[in-house]
């Protein structure tokens, strides 16, 4: 489970037990009654247990975990039982991995692949350490796909593998073969290595009854398109010598919530963690600040977190404190001064 997934899950649990600390909220809320979001997959105790153990980072139907009250609408134009498919925004001026396999993982703000099928949805996507990743819901099963420009770039352990299945930890020969092993709770874990195009190394894992989901995702893979990783968030100004080194977006709970996390790194260790946190259940937010950025109210606290205010049901923050030694409030101000946030956070087609 990634750090962003864990923070969403933690907030969901905390919200279920009491009031929301909106200034620390990452993302969480679903709507009660008519405003409830019903996912295709049922949230059972077993399913949640499997998610926790497998580390899949999937918030599976958080209905019942979080209750934001009967008066919170599900969002403009969204029926109460909507399941919204969120897709990373297209980057039509960027070549896909088929034309430029060397670009895979080179720019954490870009994904150099997409999918042709609308039969499944994104749960999350990320770019870090030379690997582009998408976690998908394929017919109710989780499939995790990784793409890289070299086999060495792929970590020894695939992110979709349970810790209790060490026999599937392998470098792979990328010949398209599939291996599998028994996982906890009686599930089966499937693993495949292949090359969908010259210079493109792919690895996929699935938690399913058979290997069909692996091949369904692979057949829908498109390497002739590119997408922007940051979704509704773009960073246009960075401190001198700094660059975006990591991007992760979790949309599994959408339209109830989602989270975007970008890491800006310069010559110092660590980095500035920039987060856009959205949830329909945010009833209120900070309205007074102690700073100003480009004429907008901002607030900085003692922990080293700078927040730019004024985003309905969302928080935009830049954390420059520990463990990101070597970065200052001025660095965080530079980053947030050029942050571009989509006007309609609840409408992915506008991102």
Secondary structure in CASP SS format (residue, H / E / C, confidence):
PFRMAT SS
TARGET T0000
AUTHOR 0000-0000-0000
METHOD secondary structure of the structure
MODEL  1
X C 1.00
X C 1.00
X H 1.00
X H 1.00
X H 1.00
X H 1.00
X H 1.00
X H 1.00
X H 1.00
X H 1.00
X H 1.00
X H 1.00
X H 1.00
X H 1.00
X H 1.00
X H 1.00
X H 1.00
X C 1.00
X C 1.00
X C 1.00
X C 1.00
X C 1.00
X C 1.00
X C 1.00
X C 1.00
X C 1.00
X C 1.00
X C 1.00
X C 1.00
X C 1.00
X C 1.00
X C 1.00
X H 1.00
X H 1.00
X H 1.00
X C 1.00
X C 1.00
X C 1.00
X C 1.00
X C 1.00
X C 1.00
X C 1.00
X C 1.00
X C 1.00
X H 1.00
X H 1.00
X H 1.00
X H 1.00
X H 1.00
X H 1.00
X H 1.00
X H 1.00
X H 1.00
X H 1.00
X C 1.00
X C 1.00
X C 1.00
X C 1.00
X C 1.00
X C 1.00
X C 1.00
X C 1.00
X E 1.00
X C 1.00
X C 1.00
X E 1.00
X C 1.00
X C 1.00
X C 1.00
X C 1.00
X C 1.00
X C 1.00
X C 1.00
X C 1.00
X C 1.00
X C 1.00
X C 1.00
X C 1.00
X C 1.00
X C 1.00
X C 1.00
X C 1.00
X C 1.00
X C 1.00
X C 1.00
X C 1.00
X C 1.00
X C 1.00
X C 1.00
X E 1.00
X C 1.00
X C 1.00
X C 1.00
X C 1.00
X C 1.00
X C 1.00
X C 1.00
X C 1.00
X C 1.00
X C 1.00
X H 1.00
X H 1.00
X H 1.00
X C 1.00
X C 1.00
X C 1.00
X C 1.00
X C 1.00
X C 1.00
X E 1.00
X E 1.00
X C 1.00
X C 1.00
X E 1.00
X E 1.00
X C 1.00
X C 1.00
X C 1.00
X C 1.00
X E 1.00
X E 1.00
X E 1.00
X E 1.00
X E 1.00
X E 1.00
X E 1.00
X E 1.00
X E 1.00
X C 1.00
X C 1.00
X E 1.00
X E 1.00
X E 1.00
X E 1.00
X E 1.00
X E 1.00
X E 1.00
X E 1.00
X C 1.00
X C 1.00
X E 1.00
X E 1.00
X E 1.00
X E 1.00
X E 1.00
X E 1.00
X E 1.00
X E 1.00
X C 1.00
X C 1.00
X H 1.00
X H 1.00
X H 1.00
X C 1.00
X C 1.00
X C 1.00
X C 1.00
X C 1.00
X C 1.00
X C 1.00
X C 1.00
X C 1.00
X C 1.00
X C 1.00
X C 1.00
X H 1.00
X H 1.00
X H 1.00
X C 1.00
X C 1.00
X C 1.00
X C 1.00
X C 1.00
X C 1.00
X C 1.00
X C 1.00
X C 1.00
X E 1.00
X E 1.00
X E 1.00
X E 1.00
X E 1.00
X C 1.00
X H 1.00
X H 1.00
X H 1.00
X C 1.00
X E 1.00
X E 1.00
X E 1.00
X E 1.00
X E 1.00
X E 1.00
X E 1.00
X E 1.00
X E 1.00
X E 1.00
X C 1.00
X C 1.00
X E 1.00
X E 1.00
X E 1.00
X E 1.00
X E 1.00
X E 1.00
X E 1.00
X E 1.00
X C 1.00
X C 1.00
X C 1.00
X C 1.00
X H 1.00
X H 1.00
X H 1.00
X H 1.00
X H 1.00
X H 1.00
X H 1.00
X H 1.00
X H 1.00
X E 1.00
X E 1.00
X C 1.00
X C 1.00
X C 1.00
X C 1.00
X E 1.00
X E 1.00
X C 1.00
X C 1.00
X C 1.00
X C 1.00
X E 1.00
X E 1.00
X E 1.00
X C 1.00
X C 1.00
X C 1.00
X C 1.00
X C 1.00
X C 1.00
X C 1.00
X E 1.00
X E 1.00
X E 1.00
X E 1.00
X E 1.00
X E 1.00
X E 1.00
X E 1.00
X C 1.00
X C 1.00
X C 1.00
X C 1.00
X C 1.00
X C 1.00
X E 1.00
X E 1.00
X E 1.00
X E 1.00
X E 1.00
X E 1.00
X E 1.00
X E 1.00
X E 1.00
X C 1.00
X C 1.00
X C 1.00
X C 1.00
X C 1.00
X C 1.00
X E 1.00
X E 1.00
X E 1.00
X E 1.00
X E 1.00
X E 1.00
X E 1.00
X E 1.00
X C 1.00
X C 1.00
X C 1.00
X C 1.00
X C 1.00
X C 1.00
X C 1.00
X C 1.00
X C 1.00
X C 1.00
X C 1.00
X E 1.00
X E 1.00
X E 1.00
X C 1.00
X C 1.00
X E 1.00
X E 1.00
X E 1.00
X E 1.00
X E 1.00
X C 1.00
X C 1.00
X C 1.00
X C 1.00
X E 1.00
X E 1.00
X E 1.00
X E 1.00
X C 1.00
X C 1.00
X C 1.00
X C 1.00
X C 1.00
X E 1.00
X E 1.00
X E 1.00
X E 1.00
X E 1.00
X E 1.00
X C 1.00
X C 1.00
X C 1.00
X C 1.00
X C 1.00
X C 1.00
X C 1.00
X C 1.00
X C 1.00
X H 1.00
X H 1.00
X H 1.00
X H 1.00
X H 1.00
X H 1.00
X H 1.00
X H 1.00
X H 1.00
X C 1.00
X E 1.00
X E 1.00
X E 1.00
X C 1.00
X C 1.00
X C 1.00
X C 1.00
X C 1.00
X C 1.00
X H 1.00
X H 1.00
X H 1.00
X C 1.00
END
